[in-house]
Amino acid sequence: MNEQKPYSVSLPTGQSETKLTLAEGLRPRMETRGLSVYYGKKMGVRNVSMPIYANTVTALIGPSGCGKTTFLRALNRMHDLTPIARIEGEALLDGQNIYAPGVDAVEIRRKIGMVFQKPNPFPTLTIYDNVAAGLKLMGVRRRDVLDEAVERSLTQAVLWDEVKDRLRAPGMSLSGGQQQRLCIARALTVQPEVLLMDEPTSALDPISTQSIEDLLTELKKHVTIAIVTHNMQQAGRVSDFTGYFLLGDLIEFGPTNQLFTNPKDAHTEAYITGRFG
Amino acid sequence: MTPPSSIASVIPKGGNLRIRRVWNSVMLVLLVLGSIVVVSPLIAVLGAVLVNGLATINWAFLTQEFRPVTEGGGGVWHAIVGTLLMNLLALLIGGLLGFAGGVLLSEYPDHPINPYLRTISDLLNGLPALLKGLVIYAIIVLPTGMFSGYAGALALAIILTPIVLRATEGVLQLVPWSVREAGLALGLPRWRVIISLVIPAATAGVVTGLMLGFARAAGEAAPLYFTAGGSQFLNFNLGQQTESLALTIFKYANEPSVLRQEQAWGAALILTIMVLIASLLARWATRKYN
């Protein structure tokens, strides 16, 4: 298509005060430079350069098959498990390339958690053990530490009140929306610096969706969030920055307000106004 | 031909509901008949074993060793002990090997050794059990110059391994990929995800696979002929010649004595019950995983 423009975040002057305070504290927690993902000969994502700012929510939007999920999974090296997948370019976490030789993918994933499209609690574990799994399997044995971590994560994921009396019930016994919040709690327990979410609400009803959206606003105080979504209203509601993908290219990246109200690219405009996609 | 003005106009009046009902009944009858054809031989075999075996089994038969026909024929206690010892050892060896192989095939699909492992396992599965006994005969019995329960257990282990391997691979593949992804995304190393998250999710299936292998091995007589050698004496030491119920059944069924033939039925029933108990125990032990 066209060559990738370097990203630029130019906040229009005269924005509201909240926007400006957001802009002042901006610091990229993650950043990709010319990142491409190939499946065999097929291109999944081409030459994407974009920042993911600390303590913000970045939404990745675009039509089906545009590469947004592929891009997201490249950010914590989930493609390592797909033998035919090949990565080019760099993905930086706090300035360090996670694909540099000698970098351990396990260490990277410890810092960059992920929530998946479908709720995927560990099928044999209880609610408590699902949330504690990360810590337990890393060797944390102390009961008080685990108890505290489980309560904190479940509270953060707005699930504590619903499950505090049945922590020993199977994780699978929860409803779909609760399961997804359980998975978010599980991801939070290991205190990731970045949380990648791949359409976390696509399998949920509106009420569960709203509770998770509310959660994001709360969570970004502690973590940096990148969320793939098919739902543009959702992107508009929850995100501070938005990247629009099309056919593997990042077409446009910018503050969500700006991208939605004043898109620079005709493709973006067509998509967000619902004429395409 | 002009196309019909609407689809509704070409659908027969009343639809084809009556024909569909008739077909439904016909198919249901065929299905039931098919099930009966499949299940009836199984019931016939089990029934024959049960009826004939029950007539023979009594306390003495269960607790006595071999005795000549002229002294009442004795019992099969020595064979029960031999079967248990050899099969448990075989389950330990073959179960571990097969389990490890199954995990490798399922969880590390790109490992260079896998094509060989898969071929060898399929070959082993297809080879007659007798040949596996001969292999152990050649590499263990001949050099050591004696039949032993250990040699028998090894032969049974070879029979067990490919069964457990394939079963393990199969049930691990049934564990959703998302379980592995969820574990890895928590920053857990792959081996930890496999051991603590994937395998527990497949426990019931793995144990079923082990039981399948155990049942198969418990019923094998041929490979024990050249390895365990059979015995008429009670013996808890696998270093010596060892009897197995399958061997007993084979030997007694071929004897002219009616008493021995009846005892073969009895041994068959005991073997069947042992396998049944083993699988019930396995189900009970893994009940919380179902």
Boltz contact constraints between the chains, C-beta under 6 A:
constraints:
  - contact:
      token1: [A, 83]
      token2: [B, 110]
      max_distance: 6.0
  - contact:
      token1: [A, 106]
      token2: [B, 187]
      max_distance: 6.0
  - contact:
      token1: [A, 106]
      token2: [B, 189]
      max_distance: 6.0
  - contact:
      token1: [A, 109]
      token2: [B, 185]
      max_distance: 6.0
  - contact:
      token1: [A, 109]
      token2: [B, 187]
      max_distance: 6.0
  - contact:
      token1: [A, 110]
      token2: [B, 187]
      max_distance: 6.0
  - contact:
      token1: [A, 114]
      token2: [B, 185]
      max_distance: 6.0
  - contact:
      token1: [A, 120]
      token2: [B, 178]
      max_distance: 6.0
  - contact:
      token1: [A, 120]
      token2: [B, 182]
      max_distance: 6.0
  - contact:
      token1: [A, 122]
      token2: [B, 197]
      max_distance: 6.0
  - contact:
      token1: [A, 123]
      token2: [B, 201]
      max_distance: 6.0
  - contact:
      token1: [A, 124]
      token2: [B, 200]
      max_distance: 6.0
  - contact:
      token1: [A, 124]
      token2: [B, 201]
      max_distance: 6.0
  - contact:
      token1: [A, 134]
      token2: [B, 186]
      max_distance: 6.0
  - contact:
      token1: [A, 137]
      token2: [B, 188]
      max_distance: 6.0
  - contact:
      token1: [A, 137]
      token2: [B, 192]
      max_distance: 6.0
  - contact:
      token1: [A, 137]
      token2: [B, 196]
      max_distance: 6.0
  - contact:
      token1: [A, 190]
      token2: [B, 186]
      max_distance: 6.0
  - contact:
      token1: [A, 190]
      token2: [B, 187]
      max_distance: 6.0
